[in-house]
Amino acid sequence: MKPPRIWRKLQRVSEALPPPRLSSMYAHIFTQPTPEEGLRSRVALPQGPNSNSIETLADFAVAKRGLPFTKLYHYFHIYESQMRFLAERSRNEASQEPLRILEIGVWRGGSLDLWRQYFGPRAIIFGVDIDKSCGSIPQVSGQIRIGSQVDRVFMESVVAEMGGLDIVIDDGSHISQHVVATFKILFPLLADNGYYWIEDLHTSYWPKWGGGLRRRNSSIEFLKGLVDELHTSYFKRGPRSRLSPEEKSGLRSVEFFDSIALIRKGTVAHPELFLGGDLMS
């Protein structure tokens, strides 16, 4: 006797979800992900007579020809709002040390070309991908290294080859476990005043990527925990940290946008109370 149809359907769904299966099934039922194919697409169109008046990252993206790439369109405006001054300085000031930029997830190579256009010819740009075919992409505007984003030895060797790290853009597997593991490897290697970007955080709500709404081990819940790490000076006892002292050293700020997060690194002074005005009289 065959099991009921609903049971067979649940079994098929369960087999497609990552372990632990019970948590994944709960997240799948509780979260009800929106299919990615339902996202509206914006296709880059050829520029008209004003194609030389390129000012923003979105302008560069729309005008770009050549190797393909995909990103959510609103990312360009978020990157622009946070890194415009870095890009302008990198393109125009030869006296500055070159920026060292690492993007995880190469696909067809087009995003490396975009970063090259945006940050200029002096920037040191590397891409990492586990797909060996990415190593043969022709005429890409950066160095490509093949390996896993969660392989500590491999990732540390890439950063050493780059001579350090100023900007990380994690557009890799988007699997929550990988996102967290990669952050723990690379954030300690990030330079002061560095930028650590994590793209496509909507996948942290999707069980197939190890996510789910308020699922404990999802990447979005990990990042929420970083907000607590920022405020440990204000409480004596709290939940045990999920980061080692090296992994959270220099944690300066955590910013959330639609499907993307930015973690900044820098010197953080111990909070001091300021007394001003006539309080001391």
Secondary structure, DSSP 8 states (H G I E B T S, - for coil): ----HHHHHHHHHHHTS-SSHHHHHHHHHHH----GGGS---------TTTT---SHHHHHHH--SS-----THHHHHHHHHHHHHHHHHHH-TTS---EEEEE--TTSHHHHHHHHHH-TTSEEEEEES-GGGGG-TT-SSEEEES-TT-HHHHHHHHHHHTS-SEEEE-S---HHHHHHHHHHHGGGS-TT-EEEE--GGGGGSGGGT--TT-TTSHHHHHHHHHHHHTGGG-S--S--SS-HHHHTTEEEEEEETTEEEEEE-----------TTTT-
